[in-house]
Amino acid sequence: MATQRSQRIIILSVVAVAISLGIGVIIGYFGRGGGSSPQTPEADTRASKMIMDEIKAENIEQNLMKLTAKPHIAGRDVDEVELVDFVANSWRDSGLTVEIHPYNVLLSYPNQEDSNSLAIRLNNGTLVSKSHPTEAILDPSQNKPGVVNPFNAYAAKGDPEGDIVYVNYGTIQDFIFINRTKSIDLTGKICIARYGKIFRGDKALHAGQYNCAGLILYSDPADYAVAGQGVYPDTWFLPGTGAQRGTLFKDEGDPLTMHYPSIETAWRINERDANLPKIPVTPVGYDDAIMYLMHMGGEEVEESWRGGLNITYRYGPGFQGKHTTSKMSMHVTTTNERKTAHNVIGYIRGTIEPDRYLLFGNHRDAWVFGAMDPSSGTAAMLEVSRAIGAAAKNGWKPRRTIVFCSWGAEEYGLIGSSEWVEEFQKVLGSRSIAYINADTLVRGGYSFNAGGSPSIKNAVFEAAKLVTNPNPNEISMGRKTVYDTWAHTNGGNEPGFSTLGSGSDYTMFLQLTGTTVMNANYIFDPRIGISGYPVYHSVYETFDFVKKFVDPNFLNHQAAARVLAELTRNLADSPVLPLSAVDYATKMNADKNAMLNIFKQNLTDHRMDPTLLDDAVTNFATAATNLHKRILDLDQTDALAVRAINDQLMQLEQAFIDKQGIEGRNQFSHVIYAPSLHNTYGEAAFPGLVDSMFEINADPDPDARWERVRRQYAILLYHIGSAASTLRDVVPIKGYSNV
């Protein structure tokens, strides 16, 4: 017995010594990468200039030329083999460690031998005014194998026929107006809607909800061209032969493995049970659309519904004149297929906090050549990674790990990034500092623009202040930096910095793991009055188009790349993370006031006290202010104290994640900011609460609906209070009601 007791004492003593040694190693590891005292080194002040000087416009131009040499739709060899190898080898050459992550997912393609088409069917069965299956080739650079005919991914197959009805942009308000105000029953009708305002998948969803037999989408010149200014190839505006491809899938990730990664061991639902469109949908150019719109009958539309075609726009239903007895006919042959999409991940390991990740990404796949969407961003990302790699080779050691991400199959529904985030959500949720997105980085030369989590706003501003304005005319007016012009576009005030809905690869980082996100691009002048850059998702979006019309010297690409590179460096290298909980509180308070301006009386009338929300946001703001006061007094030589503060800043966004998801659309989980209910591209503040009040007066059971509103109000109050508690000092733990 005595011998055994002695052995236990010896063993416990050894364990205690080992634990003590382990703690010492950890403190030194977080302090100086191997030292014995808890000191935090300052950021390398040389790195910023070193990296920005290294970023060359001519390299970005060469990258874009390579990326857009061939059509590279997801799931096919150019994107999944050639460009995967190109990106991976570029990163290896830059000194990055590279991994490739494949996912087997459901994609969708047009039938090139039996193209989607439209026509007017005469009473005798003859088809007239048939649409064109392809876009006209207007430049030799577009005449390459692999160009897929215009289609909408995941549209249902079918050959519906019926009376045609014009539904403007296809917003939910447009459908309500047609159905209620104009008393047009849409059941069995073929609806035609113009692109713009909202995500095309929402247009298709609305058409299905109103029992339309099919949906035609077209790009109206009012939204993609300016009268009297010509069209491509003479200018950058969309020609009548141009058609916008795009997905209709409203969720994120592989349609068959929702909420879980589509890895080898995944269980998949049957395709017929997936949340895919139930009606045939296809896009056409406005040269085709006019053949149908010009013959429509019914009442003339109100002014806000008129497009830019030289016709009289009418609601329908049906045709008039010589086509009074004719029907609109659709032929949709789009087919879904299981394919493999690849993510390429390259990283530079941090030296002090390797378990903290700064992520920078963009997708690789395009509907055709994708010179702006997405390749302007990928071309710049490759140059940023090369410059950061060069700085690392020259002695700079980033404090935290920098991860570059080239996503596959984004165009189909953010598939590559969603699958990766789903697969690694447990790791990313605890280790990700921020995700920077560079999709369609250059759309024009008017100004830099960005949006994202409110906490990252000031860090983006500071990066933009360090980058020289690429426009000499702007410099001559005293606007010397990217920031100066950005502020000028907002009347000389602080630049606009919006929150984000969905539509690109930042979505699942924000909505699933609660990671701070930002998205940036150079934009065209919004005063032009068009919905988006004109050749979006068409065959005309080529390298030559960018070189001729968008950024001839690639200086806007270079400037945007430098802003994102400096933001990356700052987030990866600053001892205290440059994130602001106070900015978050300020934005939340403004959104709270805007929401209450609309709904305050309704809440009060139904036993919900608006002052509770006022108090919750005020308490959050107080906690945020106190956190930043502690940061001012922080001993930055104390590595563990710095680590504790950074964890609070990094994990703030996670406090707004509801593990149950937003009611009715649980692919989104952020209770403060999420995509709008009826426009996936748009953002909504307090989405669960606002969703629950949509069209509430038309609900046949208003009492049950108001009970749902009360539940959502309680959920919102809880999460704001919970977030406030994460910002307070570690002891004591307090709820929002005990401040």
Secondary structure, 3 states (H helix, E strand, C coil): CHHHHHHHHHHHHHHHHHHHHHHHHHHHHHHHCCCCCCCCCCCCCHHHHHHHHHCCHHHHHHHHHHHCCCCCCCCCHHHHHHHHHHHHHHHHHCCCEEEEEEEEEEEEECCCCCCCEEEEECCCCCEECCCCCCCCCCCHHHCCCCCCCCCEECCCCECCEECEEECCCCCHHHHHHHHHHCCCCCCCCEEEEECCCCCHHHHHHHHHHCCCCEEEEECCHHHHCCCCCCCCCCCCCCCCCCCCCEECCCCCCCCCCCCCCCCCCCCCCCHHHCCCCCCCEEEECHHHHHHHHCCECECECCHHHCCCCCCCCECECCECHHHCCCEEEEEECCEEEEEEEEEEEEEECCCCEEEEEEEEEEECCCCCCCCCCCHHHHHHHHHHHHHHHHHHHCCCCCCEEEEEEEECCCCCCCHHHHHHHHHCHHHHHHHEEEEEECCCCECCCCEEEEEECHHHHHHHHHHHHCCECCCHHHHHCCCCEHHHHHHHCCCCCCCCEECCCCCCCCHHHHHCCCCEEEEEEEECCHHHCCCCCCCCCCCCCCHHHHHHHHCCCCHHHHHHHHHHHHHHHHHHHCCCCCCCHHHHHHHHHHHHHHHHHHHHHHHHHCCCCHHHHHHHHHHHHHHHHHHHHHHHCCCCCCHHHHHHHHHHHHCCHHHHECCCCECCECCCCECCEEEECCEEEEEEECHHHHHHCCCHHHCCCHHHHHHHHHHHHHHHHHHHHHHHHHHCCCCCCCCHHHC
